[in-house]
Amino acid sequence: MTALARNLAQPIELFGEEITIGDAVISRQSLLSWSPGDLAEADIHPIVEPEPTPYGFEAVGSELVVVNGQVVRQPILQPIDLSTLKLQRLEDLAIQRKEAVKTFTFAGQPLRLDTQTEDAISKAKAGLERNPTSVIDWEISRGVFVTFDLATILALADAAFAHVQACFSRVRVLTGEIQDATTAAELNAIDLTSGWPQAT
């Protein structure tokens, strides 16, 4: 619901569902149906909310100011320490890396590569190495099965290993960029979404 303020000379935000104007008590919902001219005549004004807080700052409060005849909520901004911003970016990077690792295809088929899948690959590899003439049926996605022999499972294990390592190599590069940043603007300009490998 739109916030309202009274007194254009020194704006004060109006709270509550009912507002007194002269001798009348009027609901906030009714006021919102008034025309801008009727509201201004009663010295009541919609509050223009601020733009999103810019990167590198946090809002520690706000104040109402009048700009070009409008009541604007102006945030009181405080810069966030660069070391804190770097920690946040490293956390974002860790999340991006986990998603990048999962984005994996093998022989043209998508295969979600997570800890459970990596463990299953290791067990399948060990089983086929003990029984090299055997084959296994692998459900790589719901309802999609592929038959793997030893050579194929070895190729899958190698591809998965290479993919994970390539993801960590990308993490190392981006971590260096984060650590080398000297301003919030430089940190914000680092693209954490590009440059990730895609194994096939």
C-alpha positions as CSV (number, residue, x, y, z in Angstrom):
1,M,0.0,0.0,0.0
2,T,1.3,3.5,-0.9
3,A,2.9,5.3,2.0
4,L,1.5,8.8,2.7
5,A,3.0,11.9,4.4
6,R,1.5,15.1,5.7
7,N,2.9,18.7,5.7
8,L,4.9,19.4,2.5
9,A,6.9,22.0,4.4
10,Q,8.2,19.4,6.9
11,P,6.9,15.9,5.8
12,I,5.7,13.5,8.5
13,E,4.8,9.9,7.5
14,L,1.2,8.9,8.3
15,F,0.7,5.6,10.0
16,G,-2.4,3.6,10.7
17,E,-5.5,2.7,8.7
18,E,-7.4,5.8,9.6
19,I,-6.2,9.4,9.1
20,T,-7.8,12.5,10.6
21,I,-8.4,15.5,8.2
22,G,-10.0,18.4,10.0
23,D,-13.0,16.9,11.8
24,A,-13.2,13.9,9.6
25,V,-11.6,10.5,10.1
26,I,-10.9,8.9,6.7
27,S,-9.6,5.4,6.0
28,R,-6.3,5.1,4.2
29,Q,-7.9,3.0,1.5
30,S,-10.3,5.8,0.8
31,L,-7.5,8.4,0.6
32,L,-5.7,6.4,-2.0
33,S,-8.7,6.8,-4.3
34,W,-8.5,10.6,-4.1
35,S,-7.1,12.6,-7.0
36,P,-3.6,14.0,-6.6
37,G,-5.2,17.5,-6.5
38,D,-7.5,16.6,-3.6
39,L,-4.7,15.0,-1.7
40,A,-2.5,18.1,-2.2
41,E,-5.3,20.4,-1.1
42,A,-5.5,18.4,2.2
43,D,-1.6,18.6,2.4
44,I,-1.3,14.9,2.1
45,H,1.2,13.5,-0.3
46,P,2.2,10.0,-1.6
47,I,5.8,9.1,-0.6
48,V,8.0,8.3,-3.5
49,E,10.1,5.2,-2.5
50,P,13.8,5.2,-3.2
51,E,15.6,3.2,-5.9
52,P,17.3,-0.1,-4.8
53,T,20.3,0.5,-2.5
54,P,23.4,0.7,-4.7
55,Y,26.0,-2.1,-4.4
56,G,28.5,-1.5,-1.7
57,F,26.1,0.4,0.6
58,E,23.6,-0.5,3.2
59,A,20.6,1.7,4.3
60,V,20.9,2.4,8.0
61,G,17.8,4.7,8.1
62,S,15.8,7.1,6.0
63,E,14.4,10.6,6.0
64,L,11.6,12.4,4.1
65,V,12.7,15.2,1.8
66,V,10.8,17.3,-0.7
67,V,12.1,17.1,-4.3
68,N,10.3,19.1,-7.0
69,G,7.2,19.2,-5.0
70,Q,7.2,15.5,-4.2
71,V,7.8,13.8,-0.8
72,V,10.7,11.4,-1.3
73,R,12.0,8.8,1.1
74,Q,15.7,9.3,1.0
75,P,17.8,6.5,2.5
76,I,20.7,7.2,4.8
77,L,23.5,5.1,3.2
78,Q,26.6,3.7,4.8
79,P,29.4,2.1,2.8
80,I,30.0,-1.6,3.5
81,D,33.6,-2.5,4.3
82,L,35.4,-3.9,1.3
83,S,36.6,-7.0,3.1
84,T,32.9,-7.8,3.9
85,L,31.9,-7.3,0.3
86,K,34.7,-9.7,-0.8
87,L,33.5,-12.4,1.6
88,Q,30.0,-12.0,0.1
89,R,31.3,-12.3,-3.4
90,L,33.3,-15.4,-2.5
91,E,30.1,-16.9,-1.1
92,D,28.4,-16.1,-4.3
93,L,31.2,-17.7,-6.2
94,A,30.9,-20.9,-4.2
95,I,27.2,-21.1,-5.1
96,Q,28.0,-20.5,-8.8
97,R,30.7,-23.2,-8.7
98,K,28.3,-25.8,-7.4
99,E,25.8,-25.0,-10.1
100,A,28.6,-25.1,-12.8
101,V,29.7,-28.5,-11.6
102,K,26.2,-29.9,-12.0
103,T,26.0,-28.6,-15.6
104,F,27.6,-31.6,-17.3
105,T,26.9,-33.7,-20.4
106,F,28.4,-36.9,-21.5
107,A,28.1,-38.3,-25.0
108,G,25.5,-35.7,-25.8
109,Q,23.3,-36.6,-22.7
110,P,22.9,-34.2,-19.7
111,L,24.0,-35.8,-16.5
112,R,23.6,-34.0,-13.2
113,L,27.0,-34.2,-11.6
114,D,26.7,-34.0,-7.8
115,T,28.3,-35.9,-4.9
116,Q,25.8,-38.7,-5.3
117,T,26.5,-39.1,-9.0
118,E,30.3,-38.9,-8.5
119,D,30.0,-41.7,-5.9
120,A,27.9,-43.8,-8.2
121,I,30.5,-43.4,-11.0
122,S,33.3,-44.5,-8.7
123,K,31.4,-47.6,-7.6
124,A,30.4,-48.5,-11.2
125,K,34.0,-48.0,-12.3
126,A,35.2,-50.3,-9.5
127,G,32.6,-52.9,-10.3
128,L,33.4,-53.1,-14.0
129,E,37.1,-53.2,-13.3
130,R,36.5,-56.3,-11.3
131,N,34.3,-57.7,-14.0
132,P,35.6,-56.2,-17.2
133,T,33.2,-58.1,-19.5
134,S,30.1,-56.9,-17.8
135,V,27.9,-54.0,-18.7
136,I,25.6,-51.8,-16.5
137,D,22.4,-50.0,-17.3
138,W,22.5,-46.4,-16.1
139,E,19.4,-44.1,-15.8
140,I,21.1,-40.8,-16.6
141,S,17.8,-38.9,-16.4
142,R,14.3,-39.9,-15.6
143,G,13.3,-42.6,-18.0
144,V,16.5,-42.3,-20.1
145,F,18.8,-45.3,-19.9
146,V,22.3,-45.9,-21.3
147,T,24.3,-49.1,-21.3
148,F,27.9,-48.6,-20.1
149,D,30.8,-51.0,-20.5
150,L,34.2,-50.6,-18.8
151,A,35.6,-48.4,-21.5
152,T,32.6,-46.1,-21.5
153,I,32.5,-45.8,-17.7
154,L,36.3,-45.0,-17.6
155,A,35.7,-42.3,-20.2
156,L,32.8,-41.0,-18.1
157,A,34.9,-41.0,-15.0
158,D,37.7,-39.1,-16.8
159,A,35.3,-36.6,-18.2
160,A,33.6,-35.9,-14.9
161,F,37.0,-35.5,-13.2
162,A,38.2,-33.1,-15.8
163,H,34.9,-31.1,-15.6
164,V,35.1,-30.7,-11.9
165,Q,38.8,-29.7,-12.0
166,A,38.1,-27.2,-14.8
167,C,35.3,-25.6,-12.5
168,F,37.8,-25.2,-9.7
169,S,40.3,-23.7,-12.1
170,R,37.7,-21.1,-13.0
171,V,37.1,-20.5,-9.3
172,R,40.8,-19.9,-8.8
173,V,40.8,-17.2,-11.5
174,L,37.7,-15.5,-10.2
175,T,38.9,-15.7,-6.6
176,G,42.1,-13.8,-7.7
177,E,40.0,-11.1,-9.3
178,I,37.9,-10.8,-6.2
179,Q,41.0,-10.6,-3.9
180,D,42.7,-8.0,-6.2
181,A,39.6,-5.7,-6.4
182,T,40.3,-2.4,-4.7
183,T,36.8,-0.8,-4.8
184,A,33.2,-1.9,-4.5
185,A,32.7,-1.0,-8.2
186,E,35.5,-3.3,-9.3
187,L,34.0,-6.1,-7.2
188,N,30.5,-5.6,-8.7
189,A,31.9,-5.6,-12.2
190,I,33.3,-9.2,-11.8
191,D,31.1,-11.5,-13.8
192,L,30.7,-14.7,-11.8
193,T,28.4,-16.4,-14.4
194,S,30.7,-16.6,-17.5
195,G,33.7,-18.7,-18.4
196,W,32.6,-22.0,-16.8
197,P,33.4,-25.2,-18.6
198,Q,30.9,-27.5,-20.2
199,A,32.1,-31.1,-20.6
200,T,30.7,-33.1,-23.5
